[in-house]
């Protein structure tokens, strides 16, 4: 009940925000129709996927830890070349307002988001005053660093050339004092006389003078990125982490306190955090109102899964972290892109990440993005396979994710939607199904087989193609004549998943 009351209170502020930016959004929509169709957007024929360069696409990636611009030790050209070679079309990028500490933040030893002393580049220029906690001089929040923006634009241009969409995460939760101690907004790290405050207030409207600098930063990045069509803006990474409101749990049968704590708790940001995020969305929209391009805005909603109560006005992409397929199924009616925006704290086992990706995307998801720890400074080819913090990632994982990309690209995505009717029963396995009205059925079987699956199909002739999701090889094909109604198909033997593509060839 407290969470519900909190969100009812937020609703009034969201409604007000909707009125404030409605005119700018209407102008943006008109401009999109007139001239910025090249910018990535939701496909008007199926808003659960994206339209880019005339193609309906989903995004799949396994990428570096978001510091490719701010960390001067990262060769971003080599990194982008590597993920392009894997067939990936998406990467996340933190804008520079949040920084991690080498070896201390989340146990990550080789961390792109934690530059070595002297190797950090931020949007703000350094002053002549020594004393930054991360090494070097303090920041002057009134001055931009031209070298940062040269590198920022270079990254976006390189990604555009390679067909890679960049989600720019403008802000992030601070999580704990470790990160706040090296933040450019910390009064100890700048010369701008910002007030000392509780770090849990940084991303709220009650942060004093910091709010002015956050607005300038948001508008500056929006302006600098405007020429690039391959950009999505995320308001804030994991906004519930600093100001959580316990809203649900994954496993209700656990006993407290574990029942109500991460990784079992499903938390939302509180009222103050939501009001601040709404303000950031306004800044993006109003800055772009008179510029050529309008970029999609993403809201990082929660971990795991939860029915969305209300989105911030202007949001087109709903991001979940460590997402269950139910994050898609309970929110599909929103008509938005539903994104598995981050995974990577589940050990080093490739298998778990492959299963997550197939389950989410074959449930109707729009994006799957893994946090891949095999990318680190000096290993922009993704070859760092030594243990590195809490997560996984490897060349083998990327090789196998490529088969999911190939499978998704073979589908008429503009026509595809989740289907809970076609598979009536599957022996010993879980199934996820996408289908089209023209008779294309994409089915993922999660588990071990062989399995007999009972399908309810219209009459027609079908081609059935079974693909090993680990090798990408077609392991069986058959031509099926069917008079309509129930049809039992027997799969080949498989381990840890198999994919079936069923296409009607005649009516």
DOVO-915090 format. One record per residue (C-alpha): residue in one letter; x, y, z. Coordinates in steps of 0.02 Angstrom, whole numbers, padded with zeros to 5 digits, always signed. Layout:
! DOVO-915090
AXYZ ...
This chain:
! DOVO-915090
X+00000+00000+00000 X+00137+00130+00037 X+00209+00101-00138 X+00037+00122-00217 X+00004+00283-00122 X+00174+00348-00172 X+00141+00316-00355 X-00031+00395-00347 X+00054+00552-00282 X+00180+00545-00422 X+00040+00529-00549 X-00013+00710-00525 X+00164+00773-00557 X+00178+00661-00709 X+00015+00729-00777 X+00081+00906-00755 X+00242+00857-00844 X+00141+00786-00987 X+00056+00955-01010 X+00222+01046-01003 X+00303+00944-01141 X+00150+00904-01247 X+00181+01049-01365 X+00363+01000-01389 X+00315+00819-01421 X+00185+00869-01550 X+00315+00974-01637 X+00436+00828-01628 X+00310+00708-01706 X+00273+00829-01846 X+00459+00851-01877 X+00483+00662-01880 X+00355+00647-02018 X+00437+00790-02113 X+00619+00750-02103 X+00704+00650-01966 X+00641+00477-02014 X+00824+00424-02021 X+00835+00430-01830 X+00800+00264-01746 X+00619+00258-01690 X+00482+00135-01648 X+00416+00049-01803 X+00244+00126-01839 X+00187-00045-01902 X+00243-00136-01744 X+00295-00024-01600 X+00378-00168-01508 X+00522-00159-01630 X+00627-00020-01704 X+00637+00059-01875 X+00810+00109-01931 X+00876+00138-02106 X+00713+00073-02177 X+00720-00093-02084 X+00620-00164-01940 X+00746-00226-01813 X+00772-00287-01636 X+00933-00251-01540 X+01048-00385-01471 X+01220-00359-01395 X+01347-00412-01265 X+01457-00262-01234 X+01582-00169-01128 X+01545-00087-00961 X+01488+00080-01030 X+01650+00179-01010 X+01715+00179-01188 X+01717+00369-01202 X+01764+00424-01026 X+01908+00298-01010 X+02056+00352-01115 X+02130+00178-01101 X+01986+00105-01202 X+02012+00092-01389 X+01831+00118-01437 X+01861+00090-01623 X+01927-00084-01589 X+01781-00119-01472 X+01649-00064-01598 X+01735-00165-01734 X+01726-00318-01621 X+01541-00307-01584 X+01502-00268-01766 X+01595-00426-01816 X+01484-00523-01696 X+01331-00454-01785 X+01280-00345-01637 X+01188-00183-01666 X+01178-00103-01493 X+01287-00038-01352 X+01263+00065-01194 X+01367+00218-01151 X+01374+00315-00988 X+01387+00501-01019 X+01514+00545-00884 X+01408+00598-00735 X+01442+00433-00644 X+01613+00354-00614 X+01671+00195-00528 X+01827+00158-00428 X+01960+00033-00487 X+01949-00131-00392 X+01819-00066-00269 X+01656-00044-00364 X+01557-00207-00364 X+01717-00310-00357 X+01760-00274-00539 X+01948-00280-00558 X+01967-00222-00738 X+01828-00098-00763 X+01798+00019-00909 X+01694+00131-00795 X+01839+00150-00674 X+01981+00237-00767 X+02156+00235-00695 X+02219+00399-00619 X+02249+00525-00756 X+02145+00428-00884 X+01972+00496-00844 X+01888+00611-00970 X+01723+00694-00924 X+01614+00827-01004 X+01684+00954-00880 X+01855+01033-00894 X+01980+01021-00753 X+02019+01176-00652 X+02190+01232-00594 X+02148+01176-00416 X+02219+01007-00362 X+02121+00884-00257 X+02006+00774-00361 X+01981+00612-00265 X+02014+00509-00421 X+02178+00597-00458 X+02221+00764-00537 X+02138+00933-00525 X+01959+00968-00474 X+01824+00997-00603 X+01752+01163-00657 X+01568+01126-00690 X+01551+01291-00783 X+01675+01239-00918 X+01659+01100-01047 X+01806+00994-01100 X+01819+00999-01290 X+01924+00840-01290 X+01781+00743-01211 X+01656+00799-01341 X+01777+00763-01483 X+01791+00585-01418 X+01602+00576-01384 X+01560+00626-01563 X+01694+00510-01630 X+01617+00363-01539 X+01442+00401-01604 X+01508+00424-01781 X+01603+00260-01777 X+01451+00170-01709 X+01340+00246-01843 X+01460+00188-01978 X+01448+00011-01911 X+01258+00010-01892 X+01264+00011-01702 X+01133+00100-01596 X+01202+00188-01442 X+01097+00204-01286 X+01169+00354-01192 X+01132+00335-01008 X+01137+00513-00943 X+01138+00476-00757 X+01154+00330-00638 X+01117+00288-00458 X+01268+00316-00347 X+01236+00154-00248 X+01351+00196-00103 X+01482+00323-00045 X+01620+00236-00145 X+01556+00306-00309 X+01495+00470-00235 X+01670+00505-00171 X+01734+00517-00351 X+01583+00603-00428 X+01614+00769-00516 X+01455+00832-00427 X+01530+00798-00255 X+01577+00969-00184 X+01748+00901-00136 X+01784+00869-00321 X+01737+01034-00402 X+01769+01220-00379 X+01588+01276-00401 X+01528+01288-00221 X+01390+01159-00237 X+01314+01112-00072 X+01370+00961+00026 X+01223+00841+00034 X+01170+00662+00064 X+01219+00564-00092 X+01045+00488-00096 X+00979+00662-00142 X+01094+00686-00292 X+00964+00626-00418 X+00817+00721-00345 X+00756+00899-00368 X+00815+00932-00188 X+00999+00933-00235 X+01026+01121-00232 X+01142+01196-00362 X+01182+01024-00434 X+01014+01026-00524 X+01070+01173-00631 X+01227+01081-00682 X+01129+00922-00718 X+01016+01019-00835 X+01163+01099-00925 X+01246+00928-00944 X+01087+00847-01011 X+01057+00985-01137 X+01239+00985-01192 X+01243+00797-01225 X+01075+00806-01313 X+01139+00947-01423 X+01305+00863-01463 X+01219+00698-01506 X+01079+00773-01608 X+01159+00749-01778 X+01175+00561-01750 X+01025+00453-01796 X+01089+00301-01698 X+01054+00368-01523 X+00930+00329-01384 X+00935+00426-01220 X+00910+00334-01056 X+00862+00450-00915 X+00948+00357-00773 X+01026+00189-00743 X+00945+00091-00599 X+00856+00239-00517 X+00779+00129-00384 X+00948+00086-00308 X+00972+00248-00210 X+00791+00277-00161 X+00702+00108-00164 X+00519+00076-00133 X+00488-00110-00105 X+00347-00153-00224 X+00353-00341-00252 X+00466-00493-00230 X+00522-00629-00348 X+00497-00773-00226 X+00362-00736-00096 X+00399-00897-00002 X+00566-00838+00067 X+00571-00781+00247 X+00618-00602+00294 X+00738-00519+00287 X+00800-00609+00129 X+00624-00602+00056 X+00629-00412+00048 X+00808-00385-00006 X+00904-00389-00170 X+00913-00504-00266 X+00735-00552-00219 X+00659-00380-00199 X+00579-00284-00342 X+00602-00100-00303 X+00541+00058-00387 X+00610+00235-00367 X+00521+00342-00238 X+00420+00499-00272 X+00569+00616-00264 X+00669+00512-00386 X+00522+00500-00507 X+00496+00688-00505 X+00680+00715-00547 X+00676+00589-00689 X+00524+00677-00760 X+00624+00838-00758 X+00768+00757-00853 X+00648+00695-00987 X+00583+00873-01006 X+00760+00937-01030 X+00793+00812-01170 X+00629+00849-01258 X+00641+01037-01246 X+00824+01040-01302 X+00782+00938-01457 X+00623+01036-01497 X+00713+01155-01616 X+00846+01032-01677 X+00838+00918-01830 X+00824+00749-01742 X+00710+00681-01607 X+00781+00535-01511 X+00690+00401-01416 X+00691+00413-01226 X+00710+00258-01117 X+00657+00238-00936 X+00744+00107-00829 X+00592+00041-00736 X+00648-00097-00617 X+00740-00261-00597 X+00663-00429-00642 X+00480-00399-00689 X+00332-00292-00639 X+00173-00228-00721 X+00209-00046-00765 X+00097+00073-00670 X+00141+00234-00760 X+00281+00290-00873 X+00364+00459-00876 X+00290+00566-01017 X+00390+00551-01178 X+00460+00377-01142 X+00458+00253-01287 X+00576+00118-01222 X+00548+00028-01056 X+00710-00043-00986 X+00717-00189-00864 X+00875-00260-00786 X+00898-00445-00749 X+00730-00467-00833 X+00612-00614-00830 X+00510-00649-00988 X+00359-00591-00887 X+00427-00414-00901 X+00370-00427-01082 X+00211-00527-01063 X+00132-00416-00929 X+00180-00254-01017 X+00157-00295-01201 X-00004-00195-01208 X+00092-00034-01175 X+00138-00031-01358 X+00318+00017-01314 X+00486-00064-01345 X+00524-00179-01198 X+00709-00197-01164 X+00817-00318-01066 X+00941-00178-01044 X+01070-00264-00935 X+01120-00435-00873 X+01291-00487-00812 X+01288-00524-00625 X+01245-00708-00644 X+01415-00792-00643 X+01526-00835-00791 X+01418-00972-00865 X+01376-00932-01047 X+01227-01049-01040 X+01125-00942-00920 X+01146-00787-01029 X+01098-00880-01187 X+00940-00945-01105 X+00896-00771-01043 X+00917-00698-01216 X+00812-00827-01308 X+00674-00827-01177 X+00660-00638-01175 X+00669-00606-01362 X+00550-00749-01408 X+00427-00678-01281 X+00415-00520-01384 X+00562-00421-01313 X+00639-00280-01412 X+00817-00276-01342 X+00937-00396-01258 X+01100-00323-01193 X+01228-00419-01091 X+01361-00338-00984 X+01515-00427-01050 X+01666-00428-00936 X+01781-00500-01069 X+01793-00320-01130 X+01915-00222-01023 X+02047-00088-01052 X+02174-00163-01171 X+02056-00305-01216 X+01935-00214-01331 X+01925-00373-01435 X+01835-00457-01290 X+01976-00578-01251 X+01988-00547-01063 X+01917-00712-00999 X+02003-00714-00829 X+01884-00694-00680 X+01834-00512-00671 X+01702-00470-00542 X+01527-00540-00534 X+01489-00573-00715 X+01521-00671-00872 X+01555-00640-01055 X+01667-00720-01184 X+01699-00738-01370 X+01600-00900-01360 X+01449-00811-01285 X+01453-00682-01425 X+01470-00819-01555 X+01314-00904-01489 X+01215-00743-01471 X+01250-00715-01655 X+01138-00864-01693 X+00994-00778-01602 X+01024-00622-01706 X+01021-00724-01866 X+00861-00810-01812 X+00775-00645-01769 X+00831-00566-01932 X+00751-00709-02029 X+00579-00661-01961 X+00459-00532-02032 X+00472-00433-01871 X+00346-00300-01921 X+00215-00439-01921 X+00272-00538-01768 X+00188-00541-01597 X+00190-00655-01444 X+00080-00809-01465 X+00013-00910-01319 X-00114-01009-01421 X-00016-01108-01551 X+00081-01222-01432 X-00050-01318-01333 X+00073-01432-01243 X+00260-01463-01248 X+00331-01620-01169 X+00452-01577-01030 X+00504-01405-01094 X+00453-01223-01083 X+00407-01136-01245 X+00409-00956-01306 X+00322-00915-01469 X+00313-00771-01591 X+00198-00784-01741 X+00126-00684-01885 X-00045-00686-01968 X+00040-00743-02128 X+00091-00910-02051 X+00266-00887-01982 X+00295-00967-01811 X+00457-00943-01713 X+00465-01063-01566 X+00600-01080-01433 X+00603-01240-01328 X+00694-01211-01164 X+00757-01372-01086 X+00815-01541-01148 X+00739-01653-01279 X+00679-01738-01383 X+00506-01669-01350 X+00337-01694-01429 X+00245-01530-01449 X+00061-01516-01489 X+00022-01370-01603 X-00143-01292-01656 X-00116-01238-01836 X-00222-01177-01981 X-00229-01290-02133 X-00087-01276-02256 X+00084-01339-02304 X+00225-01294-02187 X+00413-01303-02188 X+00482-01347-02016 X+00664-01303-01982 X+00749-01353-01818 X+00906-01254-01773 X+01035-01295-01640 X+01049-01131-01545 X+01228-01172-01489 X+01303-01211-01659 X+01185-01117-01772 X+01168-01274-01878 X+01004-01334-01951 X+00983-01508-01877 X+00819-01562-01958 X+00693-01504-02087 X+00526-01572-02142 X+00379-01528-02254 X+00211-01543-02169 X+00039-01550-02250 X-00095-01512-02122 X-00284-01504-02130 X-00301-01388-01982 X-00318-01413-01794 X-00198-01507-01683 X-00032-01568-01750 X+00105-01657-01651 X+00285-01626-01699 X+00431-01725-01628 X+00591-01627-01603 X+00768-01691-01630 X+00873-01725-01476 X+00938-01565-01398 X+01021-01499-01241 X+00985-01329-01163 X+00868-01267-01297 X+00823-01279-01480 X+00733-01164-01603 X+00595-01209-01725 X+00546-01101-01873 X+00381-01154-01949 X+00327-01065-02109 X+00167-01092-02206 X+00205-01105-02391 X+00028-01128-02460 X-00146-01098-02394 
